[in-house]
Amino acid sequence: MPLIHISLRAGKPEAYRQAVFDSLYRAMREALGVPEDDQFMTISEHDAANFRYGNAFGVRRSDDLVYIQITVFDTRTAEQKKALFRRIAQLLGERPGIRPEDVFVNILDAARENWSVGHGLAQFA
């Protein structure tokens, strides 16, 4: 049950944004084994004045940087997360063509009882 928030610079065409969604969904299916049709993702676009980054940690980023924040159940292993990071960078490189240096991913762990996916119920508690 990942929940994904994607932030990028404004101006990318719809096909580019859809390719980001598709690549992330595929990476989650492959690396985390998420169920089919488990697609809860948003994209926020920002103009240049509201989108900042640096080259910390020896990574030369560009204006094509994509921030990806993924909230998942706190049951994922470090190995699963590392596999997800690698697969995301690989797939976004293939489609829509984002350099690995421009893929910034953060995973937030949330306890199962912290999720309600509809009807006001705690489905996983």
N, C-alpha and C positions, 0 to 999 in steps of 0.2 A: 504494500500500500504506500508506495512513495508519493510524495507531494513535491513537485518541482517548480521552482521559480527561476526564470531565466531573465537576465538583464543584458541589454546590448545597446549599442548606439543606434539611434533612429536612422531610417532611410533604407534598410534592407528590404528587398522585394518579398512578397508573400511566399514565393517558391523557396527562398532562402530560409525564412522562418519555419515553414512547414518541414523542410529538410532537417532543421535543428530538432524539432519535435520528433520526427521519425527516427533520427539517429539516437536520440536519448531513450526513446521507448525501446528500440532494439537492444541497446546496451543494457538496459535494466532487465529485459527478458533474458538475455544471455548470461549476464554476470550475477544477477540476483534471483533469477527464476520467478519474476513477478508474473501473475496470471495474465492471460490474454485479456485485452481491453482494459487493463489497469493503467489508464492514461489520465492523470490529473496534473496538468501542466499549464503554466501561464508564461507569457512573455511580456516584459515591460521594456519599452523603448525610451531612450533618453537622448536629448540633444547634447551637443558637445559641452555646453556649460554645466550640465548636470551629470556628467559621466567622467570620473577621474580614475586614473590608475598610475602605477609607477613600475619601475623595473627592479623592484626588490627581489632578493633571493637569486640574483643572477639570471633572471628571465627577461628577455627583451620583448616586451609586449607592444602591440600596435593598436590602432583605433578599431580593429576588428575583434578586440577582446570580448569574450562572452563570460559573464558571471553566471554560474549555475549553482543554486542552493537546493539540496535534496534533503527532505525530511523523511526518515524511515523508521520502522520499528527498531528498538534498541537491541534486536537479536542478531544483527548482521555482524559477521566476523571481520577482523582487520584484513584478512585475505580476500574476502568478498569485496570489501571497499576498494582495495588496491586493484583488483581485477576490473572493477567498475570504472575507476579512474582511467586505467589504460584503454579500456574498450571505448569509453566516451571520446577520448582524444583521437583514437584511431578512426572511429566512425565519423566524427565531425570533420576529420581531415579528408575523408573520402567524399562526404556529402554533408554540408555544402562547400567544403574546401577551406575549413578553418585551420590555421597553423596550430600545432600543439602548444606553442608558446602562448597562444591566445585563448586557451581553455583553462579557466579558473573554476575549480569545483570545491564546494564545501558540503559536507554531510552532517546533518543534525540528527542525533538519535532521540527518539521519543518513545516513552513507555507505551505499551499497547493500550492501557487504560486511558490514555490521553487523546484517543481518536474517537470521533463520531462521524460516520460517513453518510449519514442520512437518517431521517425520521426522529432525530433527537435521541438516538439510542447509543449506548456504549457497546458496539458490536464486538469488540476485542477484549473487553475487560473481564 
